[in-house]
Structure formats: structure tokens, C-alpha cells
Amino acid sequence: MKHFKLIFILLWTLFVLTIPVLTDAHRSGCHRWHSCPSDRGTYTCGDLGYCSGCPDNQYCENGQPKEKKEISPKRSSKARNDFMKLNPCPSTGETSGSCPGYVIDHIIPIKRGGEDTPSNMQWQTLKDAKTKDRIE
């Protein structure tokens, strides 16, 4: 019984000391602020405004968020039309005109360095668009 307690204490200590090492892999640098969308290829360090662990990129410079431009970038109606020709409206099936219940969303927002091209666009429900706008 004496050895059992000693073995239990040693294993528990080893376990407790290992936890910070295991969790640190996803809590260092860019991953400190949220879960790991980088595992899905959808995350760019600093895209949420936290730059302390990020290299210089379109969002961060010297560990600080870059200043946001006050002027909204101009959107191309040609890019929108090209997107609609390739991706008909989910509610009507049309390749031009309005699309009730949906908006065209930029996957990577233009204000965060995304391009105004059909490859960076997707259909998004109005409900999902409102949710996304709150966090962008």
C-alpha cells in the first residue's frame, strides 16, 4: 500500500507538470487569443487585432495592430457580377439581380487585406452576415 501511494503521487506530479507543456503548443504567439482556425487554413496571425506574438503582416507591425484605414475600399461591380455568374443565387437560382435572404460576403474581409475577387466571395445568409459583422 505504501508503494501504491508513492507511485500514485509520482504519476500525478508528472501529469500535472506535463499539462502546461501540452497546452502551451496552442497558447503561444498567435494561438493565445482563440482556438486554432489555422488548422483549417482560415487564420492569419493578427486578424483579430492581437499582434503580440505575430510577425509583421497585413494586420500587424512590430507586435502592434496596424492602423485601420478610415476610407472603405472601393468594391468592384465586375467582381460581384463575375461571382454571381459562377455562383447562382441560392434562393432564386438566378445569375444576376437581387438574391432575397442572402448577401455576397468577402471570405477574407477587404479591410483585412482580402481581395475583391470572385475567389474571395461566398453567399451568406443575412443572419450569418449580421453575426459576422459583429465580430469583424
C-alpha positions as CSV (number, residue, x, y, z in Angstrom):
1,M,0.0,0.0,0.0
2,K,2.9,2.3,0.8
3,H,4.3,1.8,-2.7
4,F,0.9,2.4,-4.3
5,K,0.7,5.9,-2.7
6,L,4.2,6.7,-3.8
7,I,3.6,5.6,-7.4
8,F,0.3,7.5,-7.5
9,I,1.9,10.7,-6.2
10,L,4.7,10.4,-8.8
11,L,2.3,9.8,-11.6
12,W,0.1,12.7,-10.6
13,T,3.0,15.0,-10.3
14,L,4.2,14.0,-13.7
15,F,0.8,14.6,-15.1
16,V,0.4,18.0,-13.5
17,L,3.8,19.1,-14.8
18,T,3.0,17.9,-18.3
19,I,-0.2,19.8,-18.7
20,P,1.4,23.3,-19.3
21,V,3.7,21.8,-21.9
22,L,0.8,20.2,-23.8
23,T,-1.4,23.3,-23.7
24,D,1.4,25.7,-24.5
25,A,1.6,24.5,-28.1
26,H,-1.8,26.2,-28.8
27,R,-1.4,29.1,-26.4
28,S,1.8,30.6,-27.8
29,G,2.0,33.5,-30.1
30,C,-0.9,33.7,-32.4
31,H,-2.9,31.0,-30.8
32,R,-3.0,32.7,-27.5
33,W,-6.2,34.6,-28.3
34,H,-8.6,32.0,-29.8
35,S,-8.9,28.4,-31.0
36,C,-7.0,27.1,-33.9
37,P,-8.6,28.0,-37.2
38,S,-5.1,27.9,-38.6
39,D,-5.5,24.1,-38.5
40,R,-8.2,24.7,-41.2
41,G,-6.1,27.2,-43.1
42,T,-8.5,30.1,-42.3
43,Y,-6.5,32.0,-39.8
44,T,-3.9,34.8,-40.3
45,C,-2.0,35.9,-37.2
46,G,-3.3,39.3,-36.1
47,D,-6.7,39.1,-37.9
48,L,-8.5,39.6,-34.6
49,G,-6.3,42.6,-33.6
50,Y,-4.0,40.8,-31.2
51,C,-0.4,41.1,-32.5
52,S,1.9,40.4,-29.6
53,G,3.0,37.1,-31.0
54,C,2.7,37.8,-34.7
55,P,5.3,38.6,-37.4
56,D,4.8,41.7,-39.5
57,N,1.9,41.1,-41.9
58,Q,-1.1,42.9,-43.3
59,Y,-2.6,43.2,-39.8
60,C,0.5,43.7,-37.5
61,E,3.7,45.7,-37.5
62,N,6.3,45.5,-34.7
63,G,3.9,43.5,-32.5
64,Q,1.1,46.1,-32.7
65,P,-2.0,46.2,-34.8
66,K,-1.6,48.4,-37.9
67,E,-3.8,51.5,-38.1
68,K,-7.1,50.9,-39.9
69,K,-7.7,53.0,-42.9
70,E,-10.7,55.3,-42.5
71,I,-11.7,55.0,-46.1
72,S,-13.6,51.9,-47.1
73,P,-12.0,50.2,-50.2
74,K,-14.0,50.5,-53.4
75,R,-15.7,47.3,-54.4
76,S,-15.8,46.2,-57.9
77,S,-19.2,45.6,-59.5
78,K,-17.5,43.5,-62.2
79,A,-16.1,41.1,-59.5
80,R,-19.6,40.9,-58.0
81,N,-21.2,40.1,-61.4
82,D,-18.5,37.6,-62.2
83,F,-19.1,35.9,-58.8
84,M,-22.9,35.7,-59.5
85,K,-22.3,34.2,-63.0
86,L,-20.2,31.4,-61.4
87,N,-22.4,31.0,-58.3
88,P,-26.2,31.5,-58.9
89,C,-28.3,32.9,-56.0
90,P,-29.1,30.1,-53.5
91,S,-32.7,31.3,-53.2
92,T,-33.6,32.1,-56.8
93,G,-31.1,30.3,-58.9
94,E,-30.5,33.4,-60.9
95,T,-27.1,34.7,-62.0
96,S,-28.0,38.4,-61.9
97,G,-30.2,40.7,-59.9
98,S,-31.2,40.6,-56.2
99,C,-30.9,37.5,-54.0
100,P,-33.5,37.5,-51.3
101,G,-32.2,36.4,-47.9
102,Y,-28.6,36.4,-49.0
103,V,-25.6,38.8,-49.4
104,I,-22.3,38.3,-51.1
105,D,-19.6,38.1,-48.4
106,H,-15.9,38.5,-48.7
107,I,-14.3,35.5,-47.0
108,I,-11.3,37.5,-46.0
109,P,-12.6,41.0,-45.5
110,I,-11.2,43.6,-47.8
111,K,-10.4,45.8,-44.8
112,R,-8.2,42.9,-43.6
113,G,-6.3,42.5,-46.8
114,G,-8.7,40.2,-48.7
115,E,-9.1,40.7,-52.4
116,D,-12.2,41.9,-54.2
117,T,-12.3,38.9,-56.5
118,P,-14.9,36.1,-57.0
119,S,-12.5,33.6,-55.4
120,N,-12.7,35.5,-52.1
121,M,-16.6,35.7,-52.2
122,Q,-19.3,33.5,-50.9
123,W,-23.1,33.6,-50.4
124,Q,-24.0,34.2,-46.8
125,T,-27.4,34.3,-45.2
126,L,-28.5,37.7,-43.7
127,K,-28.5,36.2,-40.2
128,D,-24.9,34.9,-40.6
129,A,-23.8,38.2,-42.1
130,K,-25.1,40.1,-39.1
131,T,-23.3,37.7,-36.8
132,K,-20.0,38.0,-38.8
133,D,-20.3,41.8,-38.9
134,R,-20.4,42.0,-35.1
135,I,-17.0,40.3,-34.8
136,E,-15.2,42.0,-37.7
